[in-house]
Amino acid sequence: MTKSIVTLRPVIQQVAQIFGIRETGRRVVTEVPPDLPFVWGDADIIGEILSNLVENAQRYSPPGAEITLTAEERAEDIVISVRDQGPGVAAQDREQVFEPFYRGRHGRESANGQGLGLAIALSLAQQLGGELWYEEQETAGHRFCFTLPRAATIPDEGE
């Protein structure tokens, strides 16, 4: 993988557009500031991480739900999140949700898939120097977040 400076906004908008045209009955929207700093990464890999998270959100959200892709600046990185209105991740599943082939209680009952999307997304985020995690919501829904290093904090070639 070749890392370079990436303008994140168009990557997020492209993923939202691709998933927005699918006939899933769920709306995909973005909340990305126009002045978001550049990140250090690979646009295709970032798109793949987002695609895995959005596909997961579409799979577990009820018809008519909204899926929101956001990005926000922190001191040394950018946090990208995918939030949906599905049932959320059950407390007993949270420790294992990123393991390959693991499908939680809701996954076994209602959705197709093999339980690889989150494991792949986690691995890709880590390869880009970021992290991926699940955040519990006050209301129903999933919120998966991942970080990418800001371009101002580009690691040395030796790292």
C-alpha positions as CSV (number, residue, x, y, z in Angstrom):
1,M,0.0,0.0,0.0
2,T,1.3,3.4,-0.9
3,K,0.4,6.2,1.5
4,S,0.0,9.8,0.3
5,I,-1.8,12.9,1.3
6,V,-5.6,12.4,0.8
7,T,-8.4,14.9,0.7
8,L,-11.0,13.1,2.8
9,R,-14.2,14.9,1.9
10,P,-14.5,13.6,-1.7
11,V,-13.8,10.0,-0.5
12,I,-16.6,10.2,2.0
13,Q,-19.0,11.8,-0.4
14,Q,-18.2,9.1,-3.1
15,V,-19.0,6.3,-0.7
16,A,-22.2,8.0,0.4
17,Q,-23.2,8.5,-3.2
18,I,-22.5,4.9,-4.1
19,F,-24.5,3.5,-1.2
20,G,-27.2,6.2,-1.6
21,I,-28.2,4.9,-5.0
22,R,-28.7,1.3,-3.8
23,E,-32.3,0.4,-3.4
24,T,-32.1,-0.4,0.3
25,G,-34.7,2.0,1.6
26,R,-32.1,3.7,3.7
27,R,-30.8,7.3,3.2
28,V,-27.0,7.9,3.4
29,V,-26.0,11.5,4.3
30,T,-22.7,13.2,5.1
31,E,-21.7,15.8,7.7
32,V,-18.1,16.8,6.7
33,P,-16.7,20.3,7.2
34,P,-15.5,21.9,4.0
35,D,-12.2,22.9,5.7
36,L,-11.3,19.4,6.9
37,P,-7.5,18.9,7.0
38,F,-5.8,16.4,4.7
39,V,-5.0,12.9,6.0
40,W,-2.1,10.6,5.5
41,G,-3.3,7.3,3.9
42,D,-4.7,5.7,0.8
43,A,-8.0,6.9,-0.7
44,D,-8.9,3.4,-1.9
45,I,-8.3,1.8,1.5
46,I,-10.2,4.6,3.3
47,G,-13.1,4.0,0.8
48,E,-13.0,0.3,1.6
49,I,-13.1,0.9,5.3
50,L,-16.1,3.2,4.9
51,S,-17.8,0.8,2.5
52,N,-17.6,-2.0,5.0
53,L,-19.0,0.2,7.8
54,V,-21.8,1.6,5.6
55,E,-22.7,-1.9,4.3
56,N,-22.9,-3.1,7.8
57,A,-25.1,-0.1,8.8
58,Q,-27.5,-0.8,5.8
59,R,-27.7,-4.4,6.8
60,Y,-28.7,-3.7,10.4
61,S,-30.8,-0.5,10.0
62,P,-34.6,-0.7,9.6
63,P,-36.1,0.5,6.3
64,G,-36.4,4.2,6.1
65,A,-33.5,4.8,8.5
66,E,-30.8,7.3,7.9
67,I,-27.1,6.5,7.9
68,T,-24.8,9.4,8.6
69,L,-21.1,9.6,7.7
70,T,-19.2,12.3,9.6
71,A,-15.6,13.5,9.9
72,E,-14.2,15.7,12.6
73,E,-10.8,17.1,13.4
74,R,-8.8,16.3,16.5
75,A,-5.4,17.5,17.6
76,E,-3.3,14.9,15.7
77,D,-5.9,13.0,13.7
78,I,-9.3,12.9,12.0
79,V,-12.2,10.9,13.3
80,I,-14.5,9.4,10.7
81,S,-17.7,7.8,11.9
82,V,-20.7,5.9,10.5
83,R,-23.9,6.1,12.6
84,D,-27.1,4.2,11.9
85,Q,-30.5,3.7,13.5
86,G,-30.3,-0.1,13.9
87,P,-30.5,-2.1,17.1
88,G,-27.0,-1.4,18.2
89,V,-24.4,-3.9,19.4
90,A,-25.5,-6.0,22.4
91,A,-23.3,-5.6,25.5
92,Q,-22.3,-9.3,25.4
93,D,-21.1,-8.9,21.7
94,R,-19.0,-5.8,22.1
95,E,-15.7,-7.6,23.0
96,Q,-16.0,-9.9,20.0
97,V,-17.6,-7.8,17.3
98,F,-14.2,-7.2,15.5
99,E,-13.3,-10.9,15.4
100,P,-13.4,-12.6,12.0
101,F,-16.6,-14.6,11.4
102,Y,-18.2,-13.3,14.6
103,R,-21.9,-12.4,14.2
104,G,-23.6,-11.1,17.3
105,R,-27.1,-11.9,18.5
106,H,-28.8,-9.5,16.0
107,G,-26.6,-10.7,13.1
108,R,-27.5,-14.4,13.5
109,E,-31.2,-13.6,13.4
110,S,-31.7,-11.0,10.6
111,A,-28.8,-10.2,8.3
112,N,-26.9,-11.9,5.6
113,G,-23.1,-11.8,5.7
114,Q,-20.2,-13.8,7.0
115,G,-19.0,-11.6,9.8
116,L,-15.8,-10.3,8.1
117,G,-16.6,-6.7,7.4
118,L,-15.6,-5.3,10.8
119,A,-12.5,-7.4,11.1
120,I,-11.4,-6.3,7.6
121,A,-12.1,-2.6,8.4
122,L,-10.2,-2.8,11.7
123,S,-7.2,-4.4,10.0
124,L,-7.2,-1.7,7.2
125,A,-7.5,1.1,9.7
126,Q,-4.6,-0.2,11.6
127,Q,-2.5,-0.5,8.4
128,L,-3.1,3.2,7.8
129,G,-1.9,4.1,11.4
130,G,-5.4,4.5,12.8
131,E,-7.8,2.8,15.2
132,L,-11.4,1.5,14.8
133,W,-13.9,1.2,17.6
134,Y,-17.6,1.0,18.5
135,E,-19.3,3.7,20.5
136,E,-22.5,3.0,22.5
137,Q,-25.3,5.4,21.6
138,E,-27.8,6.9,24.0
139,T,-30.5,5.9,21.5
140,A,-30.6,2.8,19.3
141,G,-28.0,2.5,16.6
142,H,-24.5,1.7,15.8
143,R,-21.7,4.2,15.7
144,F,-18.4,2.9,14.4
145,C,-15.5,5.4,14.4
146,F,-12.0,5.2,13.0
147,T,-9.0,7.6,13.0
148,L,-6.5,8.6,10.3
149,P,-3.4,10.6,10.9
150,R,-3.6,14.3,9.8
151,A,-1.2,15.1,7.0
152,A,0.6,17.5,9.3
153,T,1.6,14.5,11.4
154,I,3.0,12.4,8.5
155,P,5.3,9.8,10.0
156,D,8.9,9.6,9.0
157,E,9.7,7.2,6.2
158,G,11.6,5.0,8.7
159,E,8.5,4.4,10.8
